[in-house]
């Protein structure tokens, strides 16, 4: 399997210290309640069933609920039903590269933080031997790599994550519809985005994926400064995508803005969870080596 020491896998967004910290976490002792990105484990979300693949002989420790009694009646031997996720878990990473992701109040932009998350997941999914696709989206589908579990695919994905820069307006729903047409089998879709888009449209699109028996996880990336107005008087804000200009008196509007932004973010979280979508919110931090492993752990990912 590929390792971070391989020169082909060098990327400033694939951080060895993050991989090392995740490896040290005691995922093995954790009761999986929401998810796993690992082909040899259960469905990634509680309540989601797996697709039947084949039979295999029963071995001690197998879940007896998967015993097939019809097969036993024919041959008097115990066989269990083997599910698709036991042999290969298909994942599709979707990275929002729209211009709004380029915002940064500190040393690191939302997009660079998202690139670290995406690179980490790409490496760990491939390391587990699972099949991974990758997409970069803005107002449409800008880049797509079909699912593969090869080391070459990982190198190509890491290079794409490192080279594709933020550009374009945010319109995630049409891009997700295109991705949906490319997915032929049950897949775990992981969308990494600030979600500063038409929330009704993207949530409607995600509901469609879930109705089609796909699993969906949204990792929202927010800059801490986005929830507050700067202190002072009047400020003119320029939309990074539309170039629209709005002048606001921060003294008068700070409380109202803080409340409305909080309601917006909470509304997205509640809507996603209500439709069966996994969700976790990252706040851009100067210490991604600490925050990203803990965040993935809390989101329900396991890489054992």
C-alpha positions in Angstrom: 0.0 0.0 0.0 1.2 3.6 -0.6 2.8 5.4 2.3 3.4 9.1 3.0 7.2 8.5 2.6 6.8 7.7 -1.1 8.1 10.7 -3.1 5.1 10.2 -5.5 2.7 11.1 -2.8 4.3 14.4 -1.7 1.8 17.1 -1.4 1.7 20.1 1.0 -1.9 19.3 1.7 -1.2 15.7 2.7 0.2 16.2 6.2 2.2 13.2 7.7 1.4 14.5 11.2 -2.3 14.3 10.6 -2.0 10.7 9.2 0.2 9.7 12.2 -2.3 11.1 14.7 -5.3 9.4 13.1 -3.2 6.1 13.0 -2.6 6.5 16.8 -6.3 7.0 17.6 -7.9 4.0 19.1 -10.6 3.6 16.5 -10.6 -0.2 17.1 -12.1 0.2 20.6 -14.8 2.7 19.5 -18.4 1.7 19.1 -19.3 2.8 15.6 -22.4 4.8 15.8 -22.6 6.8 12.6 -20.0 5.8 10.1 -17.0 4.0 8.8 -15.0 4.5 5.7 -13.5 1.0 5.6 -14.4 -1.9 3.2 -14.2 -4.6 5.8 -16.7 -2.9 8.2 -20.4 -2.1 8.4 -22.4 0.4 6.4 -21.2 4.0 6.8 -24.4 5.3 8.5 -26.6 3.8 11.1 -29.7 2.3 9.5 -28.4 2.1 6.0 -28.4 -1.4 4.5 -25.7 -2.9 2.3 -26.2 -4.5 -1.1 -26.0 -8.3 -1.2 -23.0 -9.6 -3.0 -22.4 -13.3 -2.5 -22.3 -16.2 0.0 -19.2 -17.3 2.0 -18.7 -20.1 4.6 -19.6 -19.1 8.2 -16.6 -18.6 10.5 -16.7 -18.1 14.3 -17.5 -14.5 15.2 -19.7 -13.8 12.1 -23.0 -12.1 12.8 -25.5 -15.0 12.9 -28.2 -12.7 11.6 -26.6 -13.0 8.2 -26.9 -16.8 8.2 -28.8 -18.0 5.2 -31.1 -20.9 6.3 -32.3 -21.8 2.8 -28.7 -22.6 1.8 -28.3 -24.6 5.0 -31.5 -26.6 4.2 -30.0 -27.5 0.8 -26.4 -28.4 1.8 -26.5 -28.6 5.7 -23.6 -26.2 6.0 -23.7 -22.7 7.4 -23.2 -19.8 4.9 -23.5 -16.1 5.6 -24.6 -13.5 3.1 -21.7 -11.3 2.1 -22.5 -7.6 1.4 -20.9 -5.2 -1.0 -19.3 -3.1 1.7 -17.5 -6.1 3.1 -15.5 -6.4 -0.1 -15.2 -2.9 -1.3 -16.6 0.4 -0.1 -17.1 3.0 -2.9 -16.5 6.6 -2.0 -16.7 9.8 -4.0 -14.9 12.9 -2.6 -16.5 16.2 -3.8 -14.5 19.4 -3.3 -16.1 22.8 -3.6 -13.6 25.0 -5.4 -15.9 28.0 -5.9 -14.5 31.5 -5.2 -16.2 31.8 -1.8 -13.9 29.0 -0.5 -10.9 31.3 -1.0 -11.9 33.5 2.0 -9.3 33.7 4.8 -9.4 35.9 7.9 -6.1 34.3 9.0 -3.1 32.5 7.5 -5.2 29.7 6.0 -8.2 30.0 3.6 -11.2 27.8 3.8 -10.1 26.2 0.5 -6.7 25.2 1.8 -8.2 23.8 4.9 -10.7 21.8 2.8 -7.8 20.6 0.6 -6.1 19.2 3.7 -9.3 17.3 4.6 -9.8 16.0 1.1 -6.1 14.9 0.8 -6.3 13.1 4.2 -9.5 11.3 3.2 -8.2 10.4 -0.2 -5.1 8.8 1.3 -6.8 6.9 4.1 -9.6 5.6 1.9 -7.1 4.3 -0.7 -4.9 2.9 2.1 -7.8 0.8 3.2 -8.1 -0.7 -0.3 -11.4 1.0 -1.0 -12.5 2.5 -4.3 -12.5 6.3 -4.5 -13.7 8.8 -7.1 -12.9 12.5 -6.9 -14.8 15.6 -8.2 -14.0 19.3 -8.0 -17.2 21.5 -8.4 -18.3 25.1 -8.5 -21.1 26.2 -10.8 -20.6 22.8 -12.6 -18.5 19.7 -12.6 -15.0 21.0 -13.2 -12.9 17.9 -12.6 -13.8 14.2 -12.3 -11.7 11.1 -11.6 -13.7 7.8 -11.8 -13.6 5.4 -8.9 -10.4 3.4 -8.5 -8.4 1.9 -5.6 -5.0 2.1 -7.3 -2.0 4.1 -6.0 -1.9 5.8 -9.4 -5.4 7.2 -8.9 -4.4 8.5 -5.4 -1.4 10.3 -6.9 -3.6 11.9 -9.6 -6.2 12.9 -7.1 -3.6 14.5 -4.7 -2.1 16.4 -7.6 -5.5 17.6 -8.7 -6.3 18.8 -5.1 -3.0 20.6 -4.9 -3.3 22.3 -8.4 -6.9 23.2 -8.8 -7.5 26.8 -7.5 -10.7 28.4 -6.3 -12.7 29.9 -9.2 -16.3 30.5 -10.2 -19.6 30.9 -8.5 -21.3 28.4 -6.2 -24.0 26.3 -7.6 -23.6 22.8 -6.1 -26.9 21.2 -7.1 -26.4 21.1 -10.9 -22.8 19.7 -10.3 -24.1 17.0 -7.9 -26.8 16.0 -10.5 -24.0 15.4 -13.0 -22.0 13.4 -10.5 -25.2 11.4 -9.7 -25.4 10.4 -13.4 -21.9 9.0 -13.3 -22.4 6.9 -10.1 -23.6 3.4 -11.1 -23.3 1.6 -7.7 -24.1 2.4 -4.1 -21.5 5.0 -3.0 -20.6 7.1 0.0 -20.5 10.7 -1.2 -18.5 13.1 0.9 -19.1 16.8 0.1 -16.5 19.3 1.5 -17.9 22.8 1.1 -18.7 26.0 3.0 -22.3 25.4 1.8 -22.7 29.1 1.1 -25.1 28.4 -1.7 -28.8 28.0 -2.3 -29.5 25.6 0.5 -32.9 24.4 -0.7 -31.5 23.2 -4.0 -28.5 21.3 -2.7 -30.5 19.7 0.1 -33.1 18.6 -2.5 -30.2 17.1 -4.5 -28.8 15.3 -1.5 -32.3 13.9 -0.7 -32.3 12.4 -4.2 -29.0 10.6 -3.6 -30.3 9.2 -0.3 -33.5 8.0 -1.9 -31.4 6.2 -4.4 -29.8 4.3 -1.5 -26.5 6.2 -1.6 -24.9 7.4 1.7 -24.1 11.1 2.0 -21.8 13.1 4.3 -21.3 16.9 4.3 -18.2 18.4 5.9 -18.9 22.1 6.1 -15.8 24.4 6.4 -16.4 27.8 7.9 -14.0 30.7 8.7 -14.6 31.9 12.3 -14.7 35.5 11.1 -17.7 34.7 8.8 -20.0 34.6 11.9 -19.1 38.1 13.0 -19.0 41.6 11.6 -15.8 43.6 12.2 -15.8 46.2 14.9 -16.1 49.8 13.8 -18.5 51.8 11.8 -19.5 51.4 8.2 -17.9 48.7 6.0 -18.4 47.8 2.3 -18.4 44.1 1.7 -17.8 42.7 -1.8 -19.2 39.3 -2.8 -16.2 37.3 -4.1 -18.3 35.5 -6.7 -20.8 38.1 -8.0 -18.8 41.3 -7.1 -22.0 42.7 -5.6 -21.2 45.5 -3.0 -23.1 46.0 0.3 -22.5 48.7 2.8 -23.3 47.8 6.5 -23.0 49.7 9.7 -21.5 47.0 11.9 -22.4 48.8 15.2 -26.1 48.6 14.3 -26.1 45.3 12.5 -23.6 43.1 14.5 -26.2 41.3 16.7 -28.7 40.8 13.9 -26.0 39.5 11.5 -24.6 37.1 14.1 -28.1 35.7 14.8 -29.0 35.3 11.1 -25.7 33.6 10.2 -26.1 31.3 13.2 -29.6 30.5 12.1 -28.4 29.9 8.5 -25.7 27.4 9.6 -28.0 25.6 12.1 -30.7 25.4 9.4 -28.4 23.6 7.0 -27.3 21.2 9.8 -30.8 20.4 10.8 -32.1 20.0 7.3 -29.2 17.6 6.4 -29.6 15.5 9.5 -33.4 15.3 9.0 -33.0 13.8 5.6 -30.5 11.2 6.8 -27.3 12.9 5.7 -24.2 12.8 7.9 -22.8 16.2 8.9 -19.9 17.8 10.6 -18.8 21.5 10.7 -15.1 22.4 10.7 -14.0 25.9 11.8 -10.7 26.9 10.1 -7.9 26.7 12.6 -4.2 27.5 12.5 -3.7 23.9 13.9 -5.3 21.5 11.4 -3.0 18.7 12.7 -5.1 18.8 15.8 -8.6 19.8 14.6 -8.9 17.6 11.5 -8.2 14.2 13.1 -10.6 15.0 16.0 -13.2 16.3 13.6 -13.1 13.2 11.4 -13.3 11.1 14.5 -16.4 13.0 15.7 -18.0 12.9 12.3 -18.0 9.1 12.6 -15.1 8.1 10.3 -13.1 5.0 11.1 -10.1 3.8 9.2 -9.3 0.5 10.9 
